[in-house]
């Protein structure tokens, strides 16, 4: 059975292990929580490079991994 693609929720779960809530984490990293919600739920077809860059920096991950996770989140949302 093929492994499920890593989604943005998977990446955020790791970042939020320290007990922060998503809103608090977003604020600390200069992101609007509503934007992150839209990315997690597949509402953004082509996220801005700046947004993805800030998200990647906050997650301490490379840009391509975050882009792939956003695409997987969008694909998962479209299946619902």
PyMOL Python script that loads the backbone (N, CA, C, O; Angstrom):
from pymol import cmd

cmd.read_pdbstr("""\
ATOM      1  N   UNK A   1       0.845  -1.173   0.000  1.00  0.00           N
ATOM      2  CA  UNK A   1       0.000   0.000   0.000  1.00  0.00           C
ATOM      3  C   UNK A   1       0.896   1.244   0.000  1.00  0.00           C
ATOM      4  O   UNK A   1       1.802   1.350   0.827  1.00  0.00           O
ATOM      5  N   UNK A   2       0.649   2.194  -0.929  1.00  0.00           N
ATOM      6  CA  UNK A   2       1.483   3.393  -0.995  1.00  0.00           C
ATOM      7  C   UNK A   2       1.283   4.282   0.238  1.00  0.00           C
ATOM      8  O   UNK A   2       0.203   4.349   0.825  1.00  0.00           O
ATOM      9  N   UNK A   3       2.361   4.950   0.592  1.00  0.00           N
ATOM     10  CA  UNK A   3       2.326   5.844   1.747  1.00  0.00           C
ATOM     11  C   UNK A   3       1.529   7.100   1.395  1.00  0.00           C
ATOM     12  O   UNK A   3       1.626   7.618   0.283  1.00  0.00           O
ATOM     13  N   UNK A   4       0.752   7.575   2.346  1.00  0.00           N
ATOM     14  CA  UNK A   4      -0.049   8.783   2.151  1.00  0.00           C
ATOM     15  C   UNK A   4       0.879   9.995   2.064  1.00  0.00           C
ATOM     16  O   UNK A   4       1.810  10.104   2.862  1.00  0.00           O
ATOM     17  N   UNK A   5       0.651  10.907   1.117  1.00  0.00           N
ATOM     18  CA  UNK A   5       1.499  12.097   1.011  1.00  0.00           C
ATOM     19  C   UNK A   5       1.401  12.957   2.276  1.00  0.00           C
ATOM     20  O   UNK A   5       0.347  13.041   2.906  1.00  0.00           O
ATOM     21  N   UNK A   6       2.487  13.572   2.621  1.00  0.00           N
ATOM     22  CA  UNK A   6       2.546  14.439   3.798  1.00  0.00           C
ATOM     23  C   UNK A   6       1.782  15.729   3.521  1.00  0.00           C
ATOM     24  O   UNK A   6       2.058  16.416   2.538  1.00  0.00           O
ATOM     25  N   UNK A   7       0.828  16.060   4.379  1.00  0.00           N
ATOM     26  CA  UNK A   7       0.023  17.268   4.206  1.00  0.00           C
ATOM     27  C   UNK A   7       0.522  18.382   5.123  1.00  0.00           C
ATOM     28  O   UNK A   7       1.372  18.164   5.986  1.00  0.00           O
ATOM     29  N   UNK A   8      -0.018  19.559   4.920  1.00  0.00           N
ATOM     30  CA  UNK A   8       0.340  20.692   5.760  1.00  0.00           C
ATOM     31  C   UNK A   8      -0.049  20.433   7.215  1.00  0.00           C
ATOM     32  O   UNK A   8       0.655  20.861   8.130  1.00  0.00           O
ATOM     33  N   UNK A   9      -1.144  19.748   7.430  1.00  0.00           N
ATOM     34  CA  UNK A   9      -1.547  19.389   8.799  1.00  0.00           C
ATOM     35  C   UNK A   9      -0.477  18.533   9.479  1.00  0.00           C
ATOM     36  O   UNK A   9      -0.214  18.698  10.670  1.00  0.00           O
ATOM     37  N   UNK A  10       0.132  17.631   8.731  1.00  0.00           N
ATOM     38  CA  UNK A  10       1.197  16.786   9.290  1.00  0.00           C
ATOM     39  C   UNK A  10       2.383  17.636   9.724  1.00  0.00           C
ATOM     40  O   UNK A  10       2.943  17.424  10.800  1.00  0.00           O
ATOM     41  N   UNK A  11       2.765  18.595   8.892  1.00  0.00           N
ATOM     42  CA  UNK A  11       3.894  19.464   9.220  1.00  0.00           C
ATOM     43  C   UNK A  11       3.578  20.356  10.416  1.00  0.00           C
ATOM     44  O   UNK A  11       4.421  20.561  11.290  1.00  0.00           O
ATOM     45  N   UNK A  12       2.371  20.876  10.444  1.00  0.00           N
ATOM     46  CA  UNK A  12       1.982  21.753  11.549  1.00  0.00           C
ATOM     47  C   UNK A  12       1.868  20.986  12.864  1.00  0.00           C
ATOM     48  O   UNK A  12       2.162  21.534  13.927  1.00  0.00           O
ATOM     49  N   UNK A  13       1.447  19.736  12.803  1.00  0.00           N
ATOM     50  CA  UNK A  13       1.327  18.928  14.028  1.00  0.00           C
ATOM     51  C   UNK A  13       2.665  18.820  14.736  1.00  0.00           C
ATOM     52  O   UNK A  13       2.733  18.875  15.964  1.00  0.00           O
ATOM     53  N   UNK A  14       3.725  18.667  13.963  1.00  0.00           N
ATOM     54  CA  UNK A  14       5.065  18.583  14.548  1.00  0.00           C
ATOM     55  C   UNK A  14       5.443  19.922  15.176  1.00  0.00           C
ATOM     56  O   UNK A  14       5.995  19.959  16.275  1.00  0.00           O
ATOM     57  N   UNK A  15       5.149  21.016  14.486  1.00  0.00           N
ATOM     58  CA  UNK A  15       5.499  22.349  14.987  1.00  0.00           C
ATOM     59  C   UNK A  15       4.702  22.720  16.238  1.00  0.00           C
ATOM     60  O   UNK A  15       5.174  23.500  17.065  1.00  0.00           O
ATOM     61  N   UNK A  16       3.509  22.170  16.376  1.00  0.00           N
ATOM     62  CA  UNK A  16       2.632  22.540  17.492  1.00  0.00           C
ATOM     63  C   UNK A  16       2.765  21.605  18.685  1.00  0.00           C
ATOM     64  O   UNK A  16       1.988  21.710  19.634  1.00  0.00           O
ATOM     65  N   UNK A  17       3.723  20.700  18.659  1.00  0.00           N
ATOM     66  CA  UNK A  17       3.905  19.759  19.770  1.00  0.00           C
ATOM     67  C   UNK A  17       4.277  20.442  21.074  1.00  0.00           C
ATOM     68  O   UNK A  17       4.035  19.903  22.154  1.00  0.00           O
ATOM     69  N   UNK A  18       4.867  21.634  20.975  1.00  0.00           N
ATOM     70  CA  UNK A  18       5.312  22.315  22.188  1.00  0.00           C
ATOM     71  C   UNK A  18       4.178  22.957  22.976  1.00  0.00           C
ATOM     72  O   UNK A  18       4.432  23.628  23.976  1.00  0.00           O
ATOM     73  N   UNK A  19       2.959  22.769  22.557  1.00  0.00           N
ATOM     74  CA  UNK A  19       1.814  23.250  23.307  1.00  0.00           C
ATOM     75  C   UNK A  19       1.205  24.536  22.786  1.00  0.00           C
ATOM     76  O   UNK A  19       0.179  24.977  23.303  1.00  0.00           O
ATOM     77  N   UNK A  20       1.807  25.149  21.779  1.00  0.00           N
ATOM     78  CA  UNK A  20       1.220  26.344  21.192  1.00  0.00           C
ATOM     79  C   UNK A  20      -0.033  25.986  20.412  1.00  0.00           C
ATOM     80  O   UNK A  20      -0.139  24.893  19.854  1.00  0.00           O
ATOM     81  N   UNK A  21      -0.961  26.896  20.378  1.00  0.00           N
ATOM     82  CA  UNK A  21      -2.111  26.744  19.497  1.00  0.00           C
ATOM     83  C   UNK A  21      -1.737  27.251  18.118  1.00  0.00           C
ATOM     84  O   UNK A  21      -0.737  27.951  17.965  1.00  0.00           O
ATOM     85  N   UNK A  22      -2.515  26.912  17.132  1.00  0.00           N
ATOM     86  CA  UNK A  22      -2.215  27.313  15.761  1.00  0.00           C
ATOM     87  C   UNK A  22      -2.213  28.833  15.618  1.00  0.00           C
ATOM     88  O   UNK A  22      -1.323  29.388  14.975  1.00  0.00           O
ATOM     89  N   UNK A  23      -3.187  29.505  16.203  1.00  0.00           N
ATOM     90  CA  UNK A  23      -3.258  30.963  16.100  1.00  0.00           C
ATOM     91  C   UNK A  23      -2.023  31.608  16.700  1.00  0.00           C
ATOM     92  O   UNK A  23      -1.454  32.526  16.109  1.00  0.00           O
ATOM     93  N   UNK A  24      -1.608  31.146  17.852  1.00  0.00           N
ATOM     94  CA  UNK A  24      -0.420  31.691  18.509  1.00  0.00           C
ATOM     95  C   UNK A  24       0.824  31.443  17.664  1.00  0.00           C
ATOM     96  O   UNK A  24       1.651  32.338  17.490  1.00  0.00           O
ATOM     97  N   UNK A  25       0.955  30.225  17.138  1.00  0.00           N
ATOM     98  CA  UNK A  25       2.103  29.889  16.304  1.00  0.00           C
ATOM     99  C   UNK A  25       2.145  30.784  15.065  1.00  0.00           C
ATOM    100  O   UNK A  25       3.203  31.296  14.699  1.00  0.00           O
ATOM    101  N   UNK A  26       0.995  30.969  14.424  1.00  0.00           N
ATOM    102  CA  UNK A  26       0.928  31.814  13.225  1.00  0.00           C
ATOM    103  C   UNK A  26       1.352  33.244  13.549  1.00  0.00           C
ATOM    104  O   UNK A  26       2.131  33.849  12.812  1.00  0.00           O
ATOM    105  N   UNK A  27       0.842  33.773  14.638  1.00  0.00           N
ATOM    106  CA  UNK A  27       1.171  35.141  15.035  1.00  0.00           C
ATOM    107  C   UNK A  27       2.667  35.287  15.301  1.00  0.00           C
ATOM    108  O   UNK A  27       3.280  36.264  14.873  1.00  0.00           O
ATOM    109  N   UNK A  28       3.249  34.334  15.996  1.00  0.00           N
ATOM    110  CA  UNK A  28       4.684  34.371  16.295  1.00  0.00           C
ATOM    111  C   UNK A  28       5.538  34.317  15.032  1.00  0.00           C
ATOM    112  O   UNK A  28       6.654  34.836  15.009  1.00  0.00           O
ATOM    113  N   UNK A  29       5.018  33.693  13.992  1.00  0.00           N
ATOM    114  CA  UNK A  29       5.783  33.522  12.756  1.00  0.00           C
ATOM    115  C   UNK A  29       5.356  34.476  11.640  1.00  0.00           C
ATOM    116  O   UNK A  29       5.770  34.309  10.493  1.00  0.00           O
ATOM    117  N   UNK A  30       4.541  35.464  11.963  1.00  0.00           N
ATOM    118  CA  UNK A  30       4.163  36.481  10.991  1.00  0.00           C
ATOM    119  C   UNK A  30       3.179  36.026   9.934  1.00  0.00           C
ATOM    120  O   UNK A  30       3.175  36.543   8.817  1.00  0.00           O
ATOM    121  N   UNK A  31       2.355  35.071  10.279  1.00  0.00           N
ATOM    122  CA  UNK A  31       1.352  34.559   9.339  1.00  0.00           C
ATOM    123  C   UNK A  31      -0.055  34.847   9.847  1.00  0.00           C
ATOM    124  O   UNK A  31      -0.303  34.859  11.052  1.00  0.00           O
ATOM    125  N   UNK A  32      -0.954  35.074   8.928  1.00  0.00           N
ATOM    126  CA  UNK A  32      -2.358  35.237   9.282  1.00  0.00           C
ATOM    127  C   UNK A  32      -2.956  33.835   9.443  1.00  0.00           C
ATOM    128  O   UNK A  32      -2.859  33.022   8.523  1.00  0.00           O
ATOM    129  N   UNK A  33      -3.567  33.539  10.588  1.00  0.00           N
ATOM    130  CA  UNK A  33      -4.156  32.211  10.789  1.00  0.00           C
ATOM    131  C   UNK A  33      -5.196  31.840   9.722  1.00  0.00           C
ATOM    132  O   UNK A  33      -5.360  30.666   9.392  1.00  0.00           O
ATOM    133  N   UNK A  34      -5.891  32.844   9.190  1.00  0.00           N
ATOM    134  CA  UNK A  34      -6.889  32.563   8.150  1.00  0.00           C
ATOM    135  C   UNK A  34      -6.216  32.072   6.869  1.00  0.00           C
ATOM    136  O   UNK A  34      -6.749  31.210   6.171  1.00  0.00           O
ATOM    137  N   UNK A  35      -5.048  32.625   6.568  1.00  0.00           N
ATOM    138  CA  UNK A  35      -4.300  32.183   5.387  1.00  0.00           C
ATOM    139  C   UNK A  35      -3.868  30.735   5.558  1.00  0.00           C
ATOM    140  O   UNK A  35      -3.990  29.932   4.632  1.00  0.00           O
ATOM    141  N   UNK A  36      -3.369  30.405   6.726  1.00  0.00           N
ATOM    142  CA  UNK A  36      -2.944  29.028   6.987  1.00  0.00           C
ATOM    143  C   UNK A  36      -4.144  28.089   6.903  1.00  0.00           C
ATOM    144  O   UNK A  36      -4.030  26.983   6.375  1.00  0.00           O
ATOM    145  N   UNK A  37      -5.288  28.520   7.415  1.00  0.00           N
ATOM    146  CA  UNK A  37      -6.507  27.709   7.329  1.00  0.00           C
ATOM    147  C   UNK A  37      -6.854  27.441   5.858  1.00  0.00           C
ATOM    148  O   UNK A  37      -7.183  26.316   5.482  1.00  0.00           O
ATOM    149  N   UNK A  38      -6.774  28.498   5.030  1.00  0.00           N
ATOM    150  CA  UNK A  38      -7.094  28.322   3.602  1.00  0.00           C
ATOM    151  C   UNK A  38      -6.112  27.371   2.925  1.00  0.00           C
ATOM    152  O   UNK A  38      -6.508  26.568   2.081  1.00  0.00           O
ATOM    153  N   UNK A  39      -4.845  27.459   3.290  1.00  0.00           N
ATOM    154  CA  UNK A  39      -3.852  26.539   2.723  1.00  0.00           C
ATOM    155  C   UNK A  39      -4.108  25.104   3.166  1.00  0.00           C
ATOM    156  O   UNK A  39      -3.989  24.175   2.368  1.00  0.00           O
ATOM    157  N   UNK A  40      -4.459  24.922   4.436  1.00  0.00           N
ATOM    158  CA  UNK A  40      -4.711  23.581   4.972  1.00  0.00           C
ATOM    159  C   UNK A  40      -5.942  22.940   4.348  1.00  0.00           C
ATOM    160  O   UNK A  40      -6.014  21.716   4.230  1.00  0.00           O
ATOM    161  N   UNK A  41      -6.905  23.754   3.951  1.00  0.00           N
ATOM    162  CA  UNK A  41      -8.177  23.238   3.447  1.00  0.00           C
ATOM    163  C   UNK A  41      -8.328  23.324   1.933  1.00  0.00           C
ATOM    164  O   UNK A  41      -9.430  23.174   1.405  1.00  0.00           O
ATOM    165  N   UNK A  42      -7.223  23.566   1.237  1.00  0.00           N
ATOM    166  CA  UNK A  42      -7.250  23.536  -0.220  1.00  0.00           C
ATOM    167  C   UNK A  42      -7.969  24.689  -0.876  1.00  0.00           C
ATOM    168  O   UNK A  42      -8.411  24.564  -2.018  1.00  0.00           O
ATOM    169  N   UNK A  43      -8.100  25.804  -0.191  1.00  0.00           N
ATOM    170  CA  UNK A  43      -8.830  26.951  -0.738  1.00  0.00           C
ATOM    171  C   UNK A  43      -7.951  27.871  -1.585  1.00  0.00           C
ATOM    172  O   UNK A  43      -8.459  28.797  -2.216  1.00  0.00           O
ATOM    173  N   UNK A  44      -6.636  27.627  -1.605  1.00  0.00           N
ATOM    174  CA  UNK A  44      -5.700  28.456  -2.359  1.00  0.00           C
ATOM    175  C   UNK A  44      -5.060  27.578  -3.433  1.00  0.00           C
ATOM    176  O   UNK A  44      -4.351  26.618  -3.129  1.00  0.00           O
ATOM    177  N   UNK A  45      -5.322  27.922  -4.688  1.00  0.00           N
ATOM    178  CA  UNK A  45      -4.787  27.112  -5.784  1.00  0.00           C
ATOM    179  C   UNK A  45      -3.292  27.364  -5.987  1.00  0.00           C
ATOM    180  O   UNK A  45      -2.533  26.422  -6.213  1.00  0.00           O
ATOM    181  N   UNK A  46      -2.867  28.613  -5.910  1.00  0.00           N
ATOM    182  CA  UNK A  46      -1.454  28.966  -6.123  1.00  0.00           C
ATOM    183  C   UNK A  46      -1.020  29.907  -5.003  1.00  0.00           C
ATOM    184  O   UNK A  46      -1.168  31.122  -5.127  1.00  0.00           O
ATOM    185  N   UNK A  47      -0.490  29.362  -3.922  1.00  0.00           N
ATOM    186  CA  UNK A  47      -0.067  30.227  -2.812  1.00  0.00           C
ATOM    187  C   UNK A  47       1.111  31.116  -3.214  1.00  0.00           C
ATOM    188  O   UNK A  47       1.967  30.721  -4.005  1.00  0.00           O
ATOM    189  N   UNK A  48       1.135  32.314  -2.654  1.00  0.00           N
ATOM    190  CA  UNK A  48       2.221  33.253  -2.935  1.00  0.00           C
ATOM    191  C   UNK A  48       3.535  32.701  -2.407  1.00  0.00           C
ATOM    192  O   UNK A  48       3.574  32.062  -1.356  1.00  0.00           O
ATOM    193  N   UNK A  49       4.593  32.949  -3.134  1.00  0.00           N
ATOM    194  CA  UNK A  49       5.922  32.489  -2.748  1.00  0.00           C
ATOM    195  C   UNK A  49       6.315  33.041  -1.375  1.00  0.00           C
ATOM    196  O   UNK A  49       6.926  32.336  -0.573  1.00  0.00           O
ATOM    197  N   UNK A  50       5.965  34.295  -1.110  1.00  0.00           N
ATOM    198  CA  UNK A  50       6.290  34.897   0.184  1.00  0.00           C
ATOM    199  C   UNK A  50       5.613  34.174   1.328  1.00  0.00           C
ATOM    200  O   UNK A  50       6.226  33.945   2.371  1.00  0.00           O
ATOM    201  N   UNK A  51       4.370  33.817   1.145  1.00  0.00           N
ATOM    202  CA  UNK A  51       3.629  33.098   2.180  1.00  0.00           C
ATOM    203  C   UNK A  51       4.253  31.730   2.430  1.00  0.00           C
ATOM    204  O   UNK A  51       4.442  31.323   3.576  1.00  0.00           O
ATOM    205  N   UNK A  52       4.569  31.032   1.359  1.00  0.00           N
ATOM    206  CA  UNK A  52       5.171  29.707   1.491  1.00  0.00           C
ATOM    207  C   UNK A  52       6.549  29.827   2.146  1.00  0.00           C
ATOM    208  O   UNK A  52       6.923  28.984   2.961  1.00  0.00           O
ATOM    209  N   UNK A  53       7.293  30.857   1.799  1.00  0.00           N
ATOM    210  CA  UNK A  53       8.618  31.072   2.385  1.00  0.00           C
ATOM    211  C   UNK A  53       8.540  31.325   3.885  1.00  0.00           C
ATOM    212  O   UNK A  53       9.319  30.762   4.655  1.00  0.00           O
ATOM    213  N   UNK A  54       7.600  32.171   4.298  1.00  0.00           N
ATOM    214  CA  UNK A  54       7.429  32.459   5.727  1.00  0.00           C
ATOM    215  C   UNK A  54       6.983  31.198   6.460  1.00  0.00           C
ATOM    216  O   UNK A  54       7.449  30.920   7.565  1.00  0.00           O
ATOM    217  N   UNK A  55       6.094  30.450   5.855  1.00  0.00           N
ATOM    218  CA  UNK A  55       5.621  29.194   6.449  1.00  0.00           C
ATOM    219  C   UNK A  55       6.776  28.194   6.582  1.00  0.00           C
ATOM    220  O   UNK A  55       6.920  27.547   7.619  1.00  0.00           O
ATOM    221  N   UNK A  56       7.583  28.071   5.553  1.00  0.00           N
ATOM    222  CA  UNK A  56       8.728  27.155   5.587  1.00  0.00           C
ATOM    223  C   UNK A  56       9.729  27.579   6.661  1.00  0.00           C
ATOM    224  O   UNK A  56      10.274  26.736   7.373  1.00  0.00           O
ATOM    225  N   UNK A  57       9.968  28.874   6.775  1.00  0.00           N
ATOM    226  CA  UNK A  57      10.900  29.365   7.790  1.00  0.00           C
ATOM    227  C   UNK A  57      10.370  29.080   9.192  1.00  0.00           C
ATOM    228  O   UNK A  57      11.126  28.678  10.076  1.00  0.00           O
ATOM    229  N   UNK A  58       9.076  29.287   9.393  1.00  0.00           N
ATOM    230  CA  UNK A  58       8.474  29.014  10.695  1.00  0.00           C
ATOM    231  C   UNK A  58       8.505  27.536  11.056  1.00  0.00           C
ATOM    232  O   UNK A  58       8.670  27.173  12.220  1.00  0.00           O
ATOM    233  N   UNK A  59       8.345  26.696  10.053  1.00  0.00           N
ATOM    234  CA  UNK A  59       8.380  25.248  10.271  1.00  0.00           C
ATOM    235  C   UNK A  59       9.812  24.708  10.294  1.00  0.00           C
ATOM    236  O   UNK A  59      10.050  23.561  10.670  1.00  0.00           O
ATOM    237  N   UNK A  60      10.753  25.552   9.885  1.00  0.00           N
ATOM    238  CA  UNK A  60      12.174  25.160   9.795  1.00  0.00           C
ATOM    239  C   UNK A  60      12.363  23.993   8.823  1.00  0.00           C
ATOM    240  O   UNK A  60      13.075  23.026   9.094  1.00  0.00           O
ATOM    241  N   UNK A  61      11.685  24.132   7.670  1.00  0.00           N
ATOM    242  CA  UNK A  61      11.743  23.112   6.620  1.00  0.00           C
ATOM    243  C   UNK A  61      12.066  23.781   5.294  1.00  0.00           C
ATOM    244  O   UNK A  61      11.945  24.998   5.155  1.00  0.00           O
ATOM    245  N   UNK A  62      12.480  22.971   4.315  1.00  0.00           N
ATOM    246  CA  UNK A  62      12.782  23.552   3.015  1.00  0.00           C
ATOM    247  C   UNK A  62      11.487  23.866   2.261  1.00  0.00           C
ATOM    248  O   UNK A  62      10.436  23.268   2.493  1.00  0.00           O
ATOM    249  N   UNK A  63      11.614  24.816   1.365  1.00  0.00           N
ATOM    250  CA  UNK A  63      10.480  25.347   0.613  1.00  0.00           C
ATOM    251  C   UNK A  63       9.748  24.274  -0.185  1.00  0.00           C
ATOM    252  O   UNK A  63       8.518  24.257  -0.210  1.00  0.00           O
ATOM    253  N   UNK A  64      10.480  23.388  -0.829  1.00  0.00           N
ATOM    254  CA  UNK A  64       9.850  22.365  -1.667  1.00  0.00           C
ATOM    255  C   UNK A  64       9.008  21.381  -0.843  1.00  0.00           C
ATOM    256  O   UNK A  64       7.951  20.935  -1.290  1.00  0.00           O
ATOM    257  N   UNK A  65       9.475  21.055   0.337  1.00  0.00           N
ATOM    258  CA  UNK A  65       8.704  20.137   1.187  1.00  0.00           C
ATOM    259  C   UNK A  65       7.382  20.790   1.615  1.00  0.00           C
ATOM    260  O   UNK A  65       6.344  20.129   1.659  1.00  0.00           O
ATOM    261  N   UNK A  66       7.428  22.073   1.926  1.00  0.00           N
ATOM    262  CA  UNK A  66       6.205  22.785   2.320  1.00  0.00           C
ATOM    263  C   UNK A  66       5.272  22.918   1.121  1.00  0.00           C
ATOM    264  O   UNK A  66       4.062  22.736   1.255  1.00  0.00           O
ATOM    265  N   UNK A  67       5.820  23.230  -0.041  1.00  0.00           N
ATOM    266  CA  UNK A  67       4.991  23.309  -1.259  1.00  0.00           C
ATOM    267  C   UNK A  67       4.299  21.980  -1.546  1.00  0.00           C
ATOM    268  O   UNK A  67       3.114  21.948  -1.879  1.00  0.00           O
ATOM    269  N   UNK A  68       5.039  20.895  -1.415  1.00  0.00           N
ATOM    270  CA  UNK A  68       4.467  19.565  -1.666  1.00  0.00           C
ATOM    271  C   UNK A  68       3.356  19.260  -0.654  1.00  0.00           C
ATOM    272  O   UNK A  68       2.337  18.668  -1.010  1.00  0.00           O
ATOM    273  N   UNK A  69       3.553  19.662   0.595  1.00  0.00           N
ATOM    274  CA  UNK A  69       2.541  19.427   1.627  1.00  0.00           C
ATOM    275  C   UNK A  69       1.282  20.242   1.350  1.00  0.00           C
ATOM    276  O   UNK A  69       0.169  19.760   1.564  1.00  0.00           O
ATOM    277  N   UNK A  70       1.454  21.471   0.876  1.00  0.00           N
ATOM    278  CA  UNK A  70       0.296  22.305   0.530  1.00  0.00           C
ATOM    279  C   UNK A  70      -0.464  21.672  -0.633  1.00  0.00           C
ATOM    280  O   UNK A  70      -1.694  21.623  -0.620  1.00  0.00           O
ATOM    281  N   UNK A  71       0.262  21.190  -1.635  1.00  0.00           N
ATOM    282  CA  UNK A  71      -0.379  20.530  -2.781  1.00  0.00           C
ATOM    283  C   UNK A  71      -1.117  19.269  -2.336  1.00  0.00           C
ATOM    284  O   UNK A  71      -2.216  18.992  -2.817  1.00  0.00           O
ATOM    285  N   UNK A  72      -0.522  18.507  -1.423  1.00  0.00           N
ATOM    286  CA  UNK A  72      -1.177  17.292  -0.918  1.00  0.00           C
ATOM    287  C   UNK A  72      -2.427  17.645  -0.124  1.00  0.00           C
ATOM    288  O   UNK A  72      -3.427  16.931  -0.192  1.00  0.00           O
ATOM    289  N   UNK A  73      -2.378  18.736   0.624  1.00  0.00           N
ATOM    290  CA  UNK A  73      -3.557  19.187   1.377  1.00  0.00           C
ATOM    291  C   UNK A  73      -4.677  19.569   0.421  1.00  0.00           C
ATOM    292  O   UNK A  73      -5.840  19.233   0.648  1.00  0.00           O
ATOM    293  N   UNK A  74      -4.318  20.278  -0.658  1.00  0.00           N
ATOM    294  CA  UNK A  74      -5.318  20.676  -1.660  1.00  0.00           C
ATOM    295  C   UNK A  74      -5.920  19.452  -2.329  1.00  0.00           C
ATOM    296  O   UNK A  74      -7.133  19.392  -2.534  1.00  0.00           O
ATOM    297  N   UNK A  75      -5.085  18.472  -2.675  1.00  0.00           N
ATOM    298  CA  UNK A  75      -5.576  17.241  -3.308  1.00  0.00           C
ATOM    299  C   UNK A  75      -6.503  16.467  -2.377  1.00  0.00           C
ATOM    300  O   UNK A  75      -7.522  15.928  -2.809  1.00  0.00           O
ATOM    301  N   UNK A  76      -6.143  16.416  -1.101  1.00  0.00           N
ATOM    302  CA  UNK A  76      -6.985  15.715  -0.133  1.00  0.00           C
ATOM    303  C   UNK A  76      -8.328  16.424   0.037  1.00  0.00           C
ATOM    304  O   UNK A  76      -9.361  15.772   0.188  1.00  0.00           O
ATOM    305  N   UNK A  77      -8.315  17.757   0.014  1.00  0.00           N
ATOM    306  CA  UNK A  77      -9.551  18.520   0.157  1.00  0.00           C
ATOM    307  C   UNK A  77     -10.454  18.321  -1.060  1.00  0.00           C
ATOM    308  O   UNK A  77     -11.677  18.285  -0.925  1.00  0.00           O
ATOM    309  N   UNK A  78      -9.865  18.193  -2.231  1.00  0.00           N
ATOM    310  CA  UNK A  78     -10.653  17.996  -3.443  1.00  0.00           C
ATOM    311  C   UNK A  78     -11.309  16.621  -3.485  1.00  0.00           C
ATOM    312  O   UNK A  78     -12.337  16.453  -4.141  1.00  0.00           O
ATOM    313  N   UNK A  79     -10.735  15.635  -2.797  1.00  0.00           N
ATOM    314  CA  UNK A  79     -11.305  14.294  -2.761  1.00  0.00           C
ATOM    315  C   UNK A  79     -12.532  14.222  -1.874  1.00  0.00           C
ATOM    316  O   UNK A  79     -13.364  13.329  -2.032  1.00  0.00           O
ATOM    317  N   UNK A  80     -12.649  15.154  -0.944  1.00  0.00           N
ATOM    318  CA  UNK A  80     -13.773  15.129   0.004  1.00  0.00           C
ATOM    319  C   UNK A  80     -15.060  15.547  -0.648  1.00  0.00           C
ATOM    320  O   UNK A  80     -16.102  15.581   0.006  1.00  0.00           O
TER     321      UNK A  80
END
""", "prot")
cmd.dss("prot")
cmd.show_as("cartoon", "prot")
cmd.util.cbc("prot")
cmd.orient("prot")
